[in-house]
Amino acid sequence: MATSKQPVTAPTGASVDDFLAAVPDDRRRADAERLCTLLREVTGEPPVMWGPSIVGFGSYRYTYANGRTGDWPLVGFSPRKHSSSSTWWVGSRSATRRCWPGSAHTRPARAAST
């Protein structure tokens, strides 16, 4: 019997404020709160919890070559224990390469094609 697996990283009803308040490290928590405020202002979108640990702003739908689709935040971040992470959708592989050439930051594992 085939079952439909629901993605773990999807918008939830969880409180972003409660999530950020629970970040144990004072400096990382303050940085996350400032980043949340900045991204809300820049994107014009409210913060939404995506899964248990990603704060996302806006969303876009992607489609794989096999027809499978999903949703992902346009911009998001996660104040992790050892290093915070962020995700930025830039629309194409070539745009992704332009945004991260020789970057000291971790590149995305995959980018949406247009």
Secondary structure by P-SEA (a helix, b strand, c coil): cbbbbbbccccccccaaaaaaacccaaaaaaaaaaaaaaaaaaccccccccccccccbbbbbbcccccccccccccccccccbbbbbbbcccaaaaaaaccccccccccccccc
